[in-house]
Amino acid sequence: MKIIENDQYNLISIEEPSLSCLESKLPKIDNNHLLIELSDKIKNVENKINFFLKIASGLKAKNKSFVIIKKGLNINDFPETLNIAPTLQEAKDILEMEAIERDLGL
């Protein structure tokens, strides 16, 4: 697992086939927008929806954004409350759009 922190967001890249390493790190890095990039080694992401929803709702309560980055996911398999992007650039675009929405009070 690799963590990159900057002024705009925290990016966690997970190469391991499991998300267990992520749970212990989350409380330490939940002060910023969060992007989680999942490797192709992680299968059945759909089965981890509740885990991701918990992260998303916690960050939303703090006016922060959360985006999952993984190619090949069908966004229709996930609730609308989860942001899913196939690339880092698209994830950054989602962060910008949500910042605009927060500024407009939407």
HELIX and SHEET records of a PDB file:
HELIX    1   1 SER A   20  LYS A   25  1                                   6    
HELIX    2   2 LEU A   26  LYS A   28  5                                   3    
HELIX    3   3 VAL A   45  LYS A   48  5                                   4    
HELIX    4   4 ILE A   49  LYS A   60  1                                  12    
HELIX    5   5 ILE A   75  ASP A   77  5                                   3    
HELIX    6   6 LEU A   88  LEU A  104  1                                  17    
SHEET    1   A 5 LYS A   2  GLU A   5  0                                        
SHEET    2   A 5 TYR A   9  ILE A  14 -1                                        
SHEET    3   A 5 HIS A  33  LEU A  38  1                                        
SHEET    4   A 5 PHE A  66  ILE A  69  1                                        
SHEET    5   A 5 ASN A  83  ALA A  85  1                                        
END                                                                             
